[in-house]
Amino acid sequence: MNVQIYGIYLGGNYGLIFLAQFAMPLGEIAVNVLLCILIVIFTKFILLPEEKKLDQIGWRPLKGKHWRQLIMGIVTGMAMLISVVLILKWQTGFRWQSTPMPMLTIFTLFIAVLASAYVQELAFRGYPFQLLLTKYGLWPAQIIIALFFGLMHLSSNMSFADVASIMFTTGIGSILFGLAYIKTKKLALPTGIHFGWNLLQILLPRHPSLNGKGIVKIVEGSFDVAKLNAWTWIMPYAIIMLVVGIGLLCIKAEEKILHPQR
């Protein structure tokens, strides 16, 4: 695939995700499910000249072990978020108070977050990432995708410090998700980790500013910015990501599907 077509594909995925923000009045579930369908169709179209099928990019679970990878990923993502929360809880001494949340709300949140995590993995760790791996190798692919992944999480009202923090944390996350794909050649594991983290991130707020959507809210704690600087929030995240990343490195990689160009 030449550079022009690759740029169109990556840009198309990014454009679809960007345009989806304007359709949010339809509801998160509708938008994310529609986005999944559009990116799958777009990917299938892009694969035609290469004479490749969607299953070759690991877009869906095909075997029992792939479903196990998804479940393992969800458990891992949740465990990671809980670990970070416990560190912050120890640092700040905050206390949670339960908040009523209807089961239907939890179910719709589950679907919306799962669709969001999957569409991001398909768009960023799907064929674009795999093409970069094939053409440029591991670290150039990881860095390029991490950059685009981070940019997707930015907004116009962020300060420079916020932008730096978001780019750093999402960049680490992107590299972790990329490693999960490299080891399994499927999107199940990275999607599971991404989903597990994002779901609990909503349900278990780590800061009073995040109260409102979860099953608990923060009612106490010392969140004095003079005592809790940016590194206080970033370091627990980075440490947990590093630990999980080392664990992934110990996993034997699946046989390659896309082979490097000679």
N, C-alpha and C positions, 0 to 999 in steps of 0.2 A: 504494500500500500504506500503511495507516495505521500510526501509531507502535506500537500494541499488537501487531500481527502482526509488525512488524519486530523488536520486542523479543523476541517468542517465538522468532523464527527465529535471531537472533544468540545468544540464551540457550540455545536448543536445541543449536546447534553447539558452544557452549562446554561445555554439560553433557555431551554425548556424548564430547568429548575428555577431560573430567575423569573420567567414569565408566570410560573405557577404561583408566585407570591401575590400576584394581582387577582388571582382567582380564589383567595382565601375566604371571601364571603360565602362560597359554596360549602365550606366546612373542611376541616383538615383531612378527614377520611376520604371524602370525594376527591379532593385535590391530589392527595398522595397516591391513591389507587389509580386515578386517571394518568398521573405522571408516570407510574410504573408501566402502564400499558403503552403509553407513547414512547418511552425510552426503549422498551422491548421491541416495538415495531421499528423504531429508528435503527436500533442495533441490527435487527434482522435485515433491514434494507442495506445497511453499510456492509454486512458480511457477504452479500450476494457476489460482488466482484471477486472476493477472495475464495469463493466456493466453500465457505465454512458454514457450519450450522450453530445455532444458539447453544446447543449442549456442549460444544467444544470450548466455550468460554466459561463453563461452570455456572450458568445463570440460575439453575434450580437443582434441588436435591433429586438424585436419581436412584439412590440405594439407601438401605437402612443406615449405613455408616454416615451418609451425608446428613440424614436427619439427626443422628447422634451428635454430629459436629455442630449442628444448629443449636441443639439443646445444651451441649457443653459450652458453646459460645455465650448463650443467654446466662447460664449459671456463672460463667467467668466474668462477664460484664457486670452482673449484679454484685458479685463478690468484690470486684474492683471498686465500685462506687461505695459500697458499705465500708470498705477499708479506708477510703479517703475520708468519708464522713466521720468515722470513729476517730481518726487522727485530728480532724478539725474540732470535733466535739471535746476532745481532751484539751486542745489548745484554748478553746473559748469558753468551755463550761456551759454551752447552751443546753436547753431542755426542750424536748418536743411535747406538744399537746395534740392529742388526736383530734381530727376534724372529720365530721360525717361525710362520706362520699358514696353515693348510690352505686350499686354494682353495674348498672347500665353505663354510668359515666366511666367507671374503671375499664369496662369492656371496650367502649368506643376509644378511650385513650390507648388501650392496648393495640387496637387495630391501626389507629393513626400513627403511633410511634413505630410499629413494625413496618408499615408501608413506607414511612419516611426513611427508616434505617436501610431498608432494602433498596429503595430507589437511589439513595446516595451511594451505596456499595456498587450497584449496577452501573451507575454513571461514572464513578471514580475508580473503583477497583475492578470494573468489568473490562470490556475490550480496550478502552484507552490505556489503562495501566498495563494490560498484557501486551499491547503493541509497543509501548515504551520499553518494557522488559526485553522484548524481542530485538528491538532496534538499538537500544542504548545501554542495556544492562540494569543491574539492581538499583544502585544508588541514584543515578540520574532519574530513573523512573520514579523512585520513591520521593525524591525531592520535588520534581515537577508536579506530581499529583498532590503532594502535601501542600504545595503553594496554592494550587487551584482550590483544593478542599478548604484551606484556611480562608481564602478570599470569599468563598460562598457564605461564611459565617459572619462576615463583617456588615456593619450598617453605617450610614452616613453620620450619625450622631455620636460616634465613639471617639474618645480621646486617643492620643498617641499611645498612652500606657495601655489602654484597653485593647487597641489594635495589636500591639506587641504581645500582650498576654494571650489573646485569642489565636494569633498566628502560631505562637509557640505551643500552646496546649493542643490545638487542633492538628498541628503538624506532627506532634508526637503520636496522637491518636491515629492519624492517617498512616504513619509508618507501621504502627502496630497492626492495623487492619490489613495493610499491604503484606506484612509478614504472614498473617493468618491465611491470606489467599495463596501466597507462594508455597506455603507448607502443605496446603490441601488441594490446590487447583480448583477450588469451589468457592462460591460466595457464601455458603452456609455458615461457616465459622466466623468470618468477619461480620456478617450480618447479625449473627447471634450476639457477639460481643457488643457491637454498636447498639443493638436494640436493648440488651440487658442494662447497659450503662444509662442510655437515654431515658428508659422507662423509670428506673429508680431515681434518676436525677430529678424527675418531676415529682414523684411520689414522696421522696425524702429530701426536702430542701436543706441546703447547707448554709444558708444565709437568710436573714429576715426578709430581704428584698425578693426572695424566691417563694415566699409564702403565698398560698392562694389556690394552687392546683392539686396539692398533694393530699395524702391521707393523714398527714401531721403538719403542724406549723411550729416554728421556733418562737418561744415566748420569753426566753431568758438567754443570757450569754454576754460575754464581753467582746464586742466587735469594734473596739477602738482602733481606728485606722493607724494611729500612731504606734500601736503595738502589733497590729496585724498588717504587715506590708504585702506587696504582691507576691513575694517569694513564699510567704507563709501559706498562701493558697496554691501556689504552683508546685512547690516542692513535694507535698504529699502525692499530688497527681503524678508528677514525673517519676517518683520512686515506685509507685504501684505499677505504672506503665512499664518501667524498666524491668521489674520483677516478672511481669507477665510476658514481656518480650523475650527475656532469657528462657522462660519456660517454653515458649514457642520455638525458639532456636533449637531446643533439645528434641523436638518432634521430627521424626524422619519425614522428609518431603515426599509427596506423591510423584509419580512419574510425570514428566513434562508433557503438556499438551501442545503448547506453542513453543517451537524450537527456535533458538537464536539464529539469526541470519548468518550465513557464512560469507 
